[in-house]
Amino acid sequence: MSDTPPKGLAIGLLGGSFNPAHRGHLHISLAALERLDLDEVWWLVSPQNPLKSATDMAPFDERCASAQTHAADPRIKVSDFELNAGTTYTVDTLDALAKAHPEHKFVFLIGADILIEFHKWREWRQIFRRIPIAVFARPSFSSRALMSRAAKRFARHRLRERLARRLAWKRAPAWIFMAISLDTTSATKIRRHRL
């Protein structure tokens, strides 16, 4: 069997509210580009995260502009795909992306804090079965993330970090925990300081 990747790009998907975007998003994206050997990272700005309150959510256009300001690398693309596709849940967004871009290979990028609550997401098991996932270390969350319900459920599909550069070409379920340098930036803290 050939080890040559199929045609198309290897793309990391970093979804979120970006309320606001910050250097932590950039930190994870640059690490993903380098360590996972990705061609691009797409920042999927969510019109409204179903697990977050809309009360303190900035307008969509403002959050997209914030993301554009922080996407300080030409390989990082800010996307309003979810708004245009009319999707709210990640599982539906992934289906829509696969249909819109069958030529590309996608990797789902999340922080360790997200893995802790991943079992609360709609059809979270299906997400694991549909797309390879890279989980990035976050301050004070990493050990809990590796003991989370999702991590335990898919423990036998966890790959060694040395295989990170091939993750985009692995068949799901496949996930890797990436022990990167830590960035303490938090959108919640940024919003608090603005008050």
Helices and strands as residue ranges (DSSP letters): E 10-16, H 23-35, E 40-45, H 60-70, E 76-79, H 81-85, H 90-100, E 105-111, H 112-116, G 118-120, H 124-130, E 133-136, H 142-146, H 149-153, G 155-157, G 161-169, E 175-178, H 187-194
